[in-house]
Amino acid sequence: MLFEITKTDEQSKARRGKLFLPNGIVETPVFMPVGTQGTVKTITPKELNELDVEIIVCNTYHLYLRPGTEVIAAGGGLSKFIGWHKPILTDSGGYQIYSLHALRKITNEGVEFQSHIDGSIHFFTPESVVAIQEKFQSDIAMCLDICPPYPATYEEAQNATKLTLTWAERAKKVQKSNTILFGIIQGATYPDLRKYSAQETVNLGFSGYAIGGLCLGEPSDVTYEMIDTVRNYIPTNVPCYLMGAGYPEDIVEAVKRGVDMFDCVLPTRNGRTGTAFCSFGRLTIRNSQYTYDFSPLDPNCNCYTCRNFSRAYLRHLFIVNEVLGPKLLTLHNLHFFVNLIKEIRRHIDEGDFTSWANEFINRYSSKNNSK
């Protein structure tokens, strides 16, 4: 059994579960920090363990280019190579090909792209991407997909959806029997394409299903509408993964809609640039108002950063460009996200998730409540 549901919420689609993976059991809902190049930036595996992180996301595109598939395979697989002995999900790299402007040509066969490092030309096919992730020994591998930008025309979204489905079918045919492979549902912001993509992807019979192509700048209500549309067609006995989500209130809203898995660069990227996620919203530590503020970053937080350092000191670290500043804020942000997930799990277990979620969403807006 890959996925076991242990508790459901009576007033929403929220549920608790367990993912049984080669490198460990993962409780769901779960937030997966992003370790794009085999490292969650500024954070050691030991610190991730201390934060109770259960699974991380690494990226096939970046690791294929550096250090290379064969190096990782020779090193005993990705977990052993990076010293993280818990589960890893590897993204296919399709999104990075577009976001890094590396794309040269899409054909039915695959994607030709130019390395953002040295300009060399490479070619990914649905089959080769599965093979690369199998050499990584990823706990969860993702199909190669096409993620159209927001906003996308209907024709762009339709073409991307159809080709993603074709590639998913090819990926399914070549996966090894022990490979846990997730299909990706596309369709941009068009309900009919989302429905079509969900139905056809589910018909292929993957171990789990990811909702891709959202959280790219579209309004939140559109994001939630697309999740609702897709979730109706994903079987309830498999994990559902919303790729690239994100803000705390978006995670809570998605859990209400039956999503189990999340990943996003926000806690680490924002931590490195001086923004902290706190119980009251976002805080920008570089602001001059914190020069003489000797209170904790978040008085309601018991992470290492908040127990030991003041806002004034943290601001000083960023102003003088000391690397300790980004590290301490990243530690805090990851603690915040992991503990948000723990709160979600607790309220599902206790049967009051819906009321708690509504209260949380009403008082918390990380996008607008910034100090």
C-alpha positions as CSV (number, residue, x, y, z in Angstrom):
1,M,0.0,0.0,0.0
2,L,1.4,3.4,-1.0
3,F,-1.2,5.6,0.7
4,E,-3.4,5.1,3.7
5,I,-6.1,7.5,4.8
6,T,-6.3,7.7,8.6
7,K,-8.9,10.5,9.3
8,T,-11.3,12.6,7.2
9,D,-12.9,15.9,8.0
10,E,-16.7,15.7,8.0
11,Q,-17.3,19.3,6.7
12,S,-14.7,19.4,4.0
13,K,-12.5,17.2,1.8
14,A,-9.5,17.5,4.2
15,R,-7.9,14.3,5.3
16,R,-5.0,12.8,7.2
17,G,-2.9,10.0,5.8
18,K,0.4,8.2,5.5
19,L,2.6,7.8,2.5
20,F,4.7,4.6,2.6
21,L,7.9,5.3,0.6
22,P,11.2,3.5,0.2
23,N,13.0,5.8,2.5
24,G,10.3,6.2,5.2
25,I,6.7,7.0,6.1
26,V,5.4,10.5,5.5
27,E,2.5,11.9,7.3
28,T,0.0,13.9,5.3
29,P,-0.9,16.7,4.7
30,V,2.8,17.5,4.2
31,F,4.9,20.5,3.2
32,M,8.0,19.6,1.3
33,P,10.9,22.1,1.4
34,V,12.6,22.6,-1.9
35,G,16.2,21.4,-2.3
36,T,16.6,22.2,-6.0
37,Q,20.2,21.2,-6.4
38,G,20.4,18.6,-3.7
39,T,20.4,21.0,-0.8
40,V,17.7,23.1,1.0
41,K,19.7,26.4,0.8
42,T,21.6,27.4,4.0
43,I,20.1,24.4,5.9
44,T,21.9,21.1,6.7
45,P,20.1,17.7,6.7
46,K,20.7,17.6,10.5
47,E,18.8,20.8,10.9
48,L,16.0,19.6,8.6
49,N,15.6,16.5,10.8
50,E,15.5,18.8,13.9
51,L,12.7,20.8,12.2
52,D,10.8,17.5,11.7
53,V,10.9,17.8,7.9
54,E,9.8,14.5,6.4
55,I,10.4,14.8,2.7
56,I,12.1,17.3,0.4
57,V,11.8,18.1,-3.3
58,C,14.9,18.1,-5.7
59,N,15.0,19.0,-9.3
60,T,15.9,16.7,-12.2
61,Y,16.8,19.5,-14.6
62,H,19.4,21.0,-12.3
63,L,20.9,17.7,-11.0
64,Y,21.1,16.3,-14.5
65,L,23.2,19.2,-15.5
66,R,25.3,19.3,-12.3
67,P,26.7,17.1,-11.0
68,G,25.2,14.7,-13.6
69,T,23.1,11.6,-13.5
70,E,26.1,9.2,-13.5
71,V,27.8,10.9,-10.6
72,I,24.7,10.6,-8.4
73,A,24.1,7.0,-9.5
74,A,27.8,6.2,-8.7
75,G,27.3,7.8,-5.3
76,G,24.6,5.4,-4.4
77,G,21.6,7.4,-5.4
78,L,20.4,10.9,-4.5
79,S,19.6,10.2,-0.8
80,K,23.0,8.8,-0.1
81,F,24.8,11.4,-2.3
82,I,23.3,14.4,-0.4
83,G,23.2,12.8,3.1
84,W,19.4,13.0,3.5
85,H,18.1,9.6,4.5
86,K,14.4,10.4,4.3
87,P,12.2,10.5,1.2
88,I,12.8,12.7,-1.8
89,L,10.5,13.7,-4.5
90,T,12.1,14.7,-7.8
91,D,10.4,17.1,-10.1
92,S,10.8,16.3,-13.8
93,G,12.5,19.6,-14.7
94,G,9.9,20.6,-17.3
95,Y,9.0,23.8,-15.4
96,Q,12.7,24.9,-15.1
97,I,13.2,24.5,-18.9
98,Y,10.7,27.3,-19.3
99,S,11.3,29.4,-16.3
100,L,15.1,29.6,-16.9
101,H,14.4,30.5,-20.6
102,A,16.3,27.4,-21.6
103,L,13.7,26.1,-24.0
104,R,14.6,25.8,-27.7
105,K,12.1,23.5,-29.2
106,I,9.1,21.3,-28.2
107,T,8.3,18.3,-30.4
108,N,6.1,15.3,-30.0
109,E,9.2,13.4,-29.1
110,G,10.4,15.7,-26.3
111,V,12.0,19.0,-25.4
112,E,15.3,20.4,-26.7
113,F,16.8,22.9,-24.3
114,Q,19.9,24.9,-23.8
115,S,21.8,24.7,-20.5
116,H,21.6,27.9,-18.6
117,I,25.1,27.1,-17.3
118,D,27.2,26.7,-20.5
119,G,24.8,26.9,-23.4
120,S,25.1,23.2,-24.3
121,I,22.2,21.6,-26.0
122,H,20.3,18.7,-24.4
123,F,17.1,16.7,-25.1
124,F,14.6,15.4,-22.6
125,T,12.0,12.8,-23.5
126,P,9.3,11.4,-21.3
127,E,11.3,8.1,-21.2
128,S,14.7,9.7,-20.4
129,V,13.3,11.8,-17.6
130,V,11.8,8.6,-15.9
131,A,15.2,6.8,-16.4
132,I,17.1,9.7,-14.9
133,Q,14.9,9.8,-11.8
134,E,15.2,6.0,-11.5
135,K,19.0,6.4,-11.4
136,F,18.5,9.0,-8.7
137,Q,16.5,6.3,-6.8
138,S,13.8,9.0,-6.1
139,D,11.1,8.0,-3.7
140,I,8.6,9.7,-6.0
141,A,9.3,10.6,-9.6
142,M,7.3,13.0,-11.8
143,C,6.4,12.8,-15.4
144,L,7.7,15.3,-17.9
145,D,5.1,17.9,-18.6
146,I,4.5,21.2,-20.3
147,C,3.6,24.0,-18.0
148,P,2.2,27.0,-20.0
149,P,2.8,30.4,-18.5
150,Y,0.0,32.5,-16.9
151,P,-1.9,33.9,-18.7
152,A,-2.1,31.3,-21.5
153,T,-4.4,31.3,-24.4
154,Y,-6.9,28.5,-24.8
155,E,-5.0,27.1,-27.7
156,E,-1.6,27.2,-25.8
157,A,-3.2,25.5,-22.8
158,Q,-4.9,22.9,-25.0
159,N,-1.8,22.0,-26.8
160,A,0.2,21.7,-23.6
161,T,-2.5,19.5,-22.0
162,K,-2.6,17.1,-25.0
163,L,1.1,16.8,-25.2
164,T,1.5,16.3,-21.5
165,L,-1.0,13.5,-21.7
166,T,0.9,11.8,-24.6
167,W,4.1,12.1,-22.6
168,A,2.4,10.7,-19.5
169,E,1.3,7.6,-21.4
170,R,4.8,7.1,-22.7
171,A,6.4,7.6,-19.2
172,K,4.0,5.1,-17.7
173,K,5.0,2.4,-20.3
174,V,8.7,2.6,-19.4
175,Q,8.7,3.0,-15.6
176,K,10.1,0.1,-13.6
177,S,7.7,-1.9,-11.5
178,N,9.1,-0.4,-8.2
179,T,9.0,3.2,-9.4
180,I,6.5,5.4,-7.8
181,L,5.5,7.8,-10.6
182,F,3.0,10.6,-10.4
183,G,1.1,12.0,-13.3
184,I,0.7,15.8,-13.7
185,I,-2.7,17.4,-14.5
186,Q,-2.5,20.6,-16.6
187,G,-5.1,22.8,-18.3
188,A,-4.1,26.3,-17.2
189,T,-7.2,28.2,-15.9
190,Y,-9.7,26.6,-18.2
191,P,-12.1,24.2,-16.3
192,D,-12.9,22.1,-19.4
193,L,-9.2,21.4,-20.1
194,R,-8.6,20.7,-16.4
195,K,-11.5,18.2,-16.4
196,Y,-10.2,16.6,-19.5
197,S,-6.6,16.4,-18.3
198,A,-7.7,15.0,-14.9
199,Q,-9.9,12.3,-16.4
200,E,-7.4,11.2,-19.0
201,T,-4.4,11.2,-16.6
202,V,-6.3,9.2,-14.0
203,N,-7.3,6.7,-16.7
204,L,-3.5,6.0,-17.1
205,G,-3.4,4.7,-13.5
206,F,-0.6,6.5,-11.7
207,S,0.5,6.1,-8.1
208,G,-0.5,9.7,-7.4
209,Y,-1.6,12.9,-9.2
210,A,-0.1,16.4,-9.2
211,I,-2.0,19.5,-10.1
212,G,0.5,21.6,-12.1
213,G,0.4,25.0,-13.7
214,L,-1.1,26.9,-10.8
215,C,0.2,29.3,-8.3
216,L,1.9,31.2,-11.2
217,G,0.3,34.6,-10.5
218,E,-3.4,33.8,-11.2
219,P,-6.0,35.2,-8.6
220,S,-6.5,33.0,-5.6
221,D,-10.1,32.4,-6.4
222,V,-9.1,31.0,-9.8
223,T,-6.5,28.7,-8.2
224,Y,-9.2,27.3,-5.8
225,E,-11.7,26.9,-8.7
226,M,-9.2,24.8,-10.6
227,I,-8.4,22.7,-7.6
228,D,-12.1,22.1,-7.0
229,T,-12.5,21.1,-10.7
230,V,-9.6,18.7,-10.7
231,R,-10.2,17.2,-7.3
232,N,-13.6,15.8,-8.3
233,Y,-11.9,13.5,-10.8
234,I,-8.9,12.3,-8.7
235,P,-9.6,9.0,-6.8
236,T,-9.7,9.6,-3.1
237,N,-7.5,6.6,-2.3
238,V,-4.3,8.1,-3.9
239,P,-2.3,11.2,-2.9
240,C,-3.0,14.6,-4.4
241,Y,-0.1,17.0,-4.8
242,L,-0.5,20.8,-5.6
243,M,2.8,21.8,-7.1
244,G,4.3,25.2,-6.1
245,A,1.9,26.1,-3.4
246,G,2.8,28.4,-1.4
247,Y,1.3,30.9,0.9
248,P,0.0,29.7,4.2
249,E,-3.6,30.6,3.4
250,D,-3.4,28.8,0.1
251,I,-2.2,25.7,1.8
252,V,-5.1,25.7,4.2
253,E,-7.6,26.4,1.4
254,A,-6.1,23.5,-0.6
255,V,-6.2,21.1,2.3
256,K,-9.9,21.9,2.6
257,R,-10.3,20.8,-1.0
258,G,-8.5,17.5,-0.4
259,V,-4.9,18.2,-1.3
260,D,-2.3,16.2,0.6
261,M,1.1,17.4,-0.6
262,F,2.7,20.9,-1.1
263,D,6.1,22.3,-2.0
264,C,7.3,25.9,-2.5
265,V,10.4,28.0,-2.4
266,L,8.7,30.7,-0.4
267,P,10.0,29.9,3.1
268,T,13.6,29.5,1.9
269,R,13.7,32.2,-0.8
270,N,12.0,34.8,1.4
271,G,14.2,33.8,4.3
272,R,17.3,34.6,2.3
273,T,15.9,38.0,1.2
274,G,14.8,39.1,4.6
275,T,11.1,38.3,4.8
276,A,9.8,36.1,7.7
277,F,6.4,34.3,7.8
278,C,5.0,35.0,11.3
279,S,1.8,34.2,13.2
280,F,0.5,37.7,12.3
281,G,1.6,37.8,8.7
282,R,4.8,38.7,6.9
283,L,7.6,40.8,8.4
284,T,10.4,42.5,6.4
285,I,13.4,42.5,8.7
286,R,15.4,45.1,6.8
287,N,12.8,47.8,7.7
288,S,14.4,50.6,9.8
289,Q,11.6,50.3,12.4
290,Y,13.4,47.2,13.8
291,T,16.7,49.0,14.5
292,Y,16.0,49.2,18.2
293,D,13.5,46.4,18.4
294,F,14.8,43.8,20.8
295,S,11.8,41.6,20.8
296,P,11.8,38.2,19.1
297,L,11.0,37.9,15.4
298,D,7.7,36.3,16.3
299,P,6.7,36.3,20.0
300,N,4.4,33.3,19.3
301,C,7.2,31.1,17.9
302,N,9.5,28.8,19.8
303,C,12.0,28.1,16.9
304,Y,15.8,28.5,17.5
305,T,15.8,31.9,15.9
306,C,13.0,33.3,17.9
307,R,14.3,31.9,21.2
308,N,17.7,33.4,20.8
309,F,17.8,36.5,18.7
310,S,16.1,39.9,18.5
311,R,14.7,41.7,15.5
312,A,17.4,44.3,15.9
313,Y,20.2,41.7,15.6
314,L,18.6,40.0,12.7
315,R,18.2,43.3,10.9
316,H,21.8,44.1,11.6
317,L,22.9,40.8,10.0
318,F,21.0,41.6,6.8
319,I,22.2,45.2,6.7
320,V,25.9,44.0,6.9
321,N,25.3,41.1,4.6
322,E,26.3,38.4,7.1
323,V,25.3,34.9,5.9
324,L,23.9,34.1,9.4
325,G,20.9,36.4,8.7
326,P,19.5,34.4,5.8
327,K,20.2,31.1,7.6
328,L,18.3,32.2,10.8
329,L,15.3,33.5,8.8
330,T,15.2,30.4,6.7
331,L,15.2,28.3,9.8
332,H,12.3,30.3,11.2
333,N,10.3,30.1,8.0
334,L,10.7,26.4,7.7
335,H,9.7,26.0,11.3
336,F,6.6,28.1,10.6
337,F,5.6,26.0,7.6
338,V,6.2,22.6,9.3
339,N,4.3,23.7,12.3
340,L,1.4,25.1,10.2
341,I,1.1,21.6,8.7
342,K,1.2,20.1,12.2
343,E,-1.6,22.4,13.3
344,I,-3.6,21.3,10.2
345,R,-3.1,17.7,11.1
346,R,-4.0,18.2,14.7
347,H,-7.3,19.9,13.9
348,I,-8.2,17.2,11.3
349,D,-7.5,14.6,14.0
350,E,-9.6,16.5,16.6
351,G,-12.5,17.0,14.2
352,D,-12.6,20.9,14.2
353,F,-10.5,21.5,11.1
354,T,-13.1,23.5,9.2
355,S,-13.8,26.0,11.9
356,W,-10.1,26.4,12.6
357,A,-9.3,26.8,8.9
358,N,-12.0,29.5,8.4
359,E,-10.7,31.4,11.4
360,F,-7.0,31.1,10.2
361,I,-7.9,32.3,6.7
362,N,-9.9,35.2,8.1
363,R,-7.1,36.5,10.3
364,Y,-4.0,35.6,8.2
365,S,-3.0,37.1,4.9
366,S,0.6,36.6,4.2
367,K,0.2,38.4,0.8
368,N,-1.1,41.6,2.2
369,N,-0.4,41.7,6.0
370,S,3.3,42.7,5.8
371,K,5.2,44.8,8.3
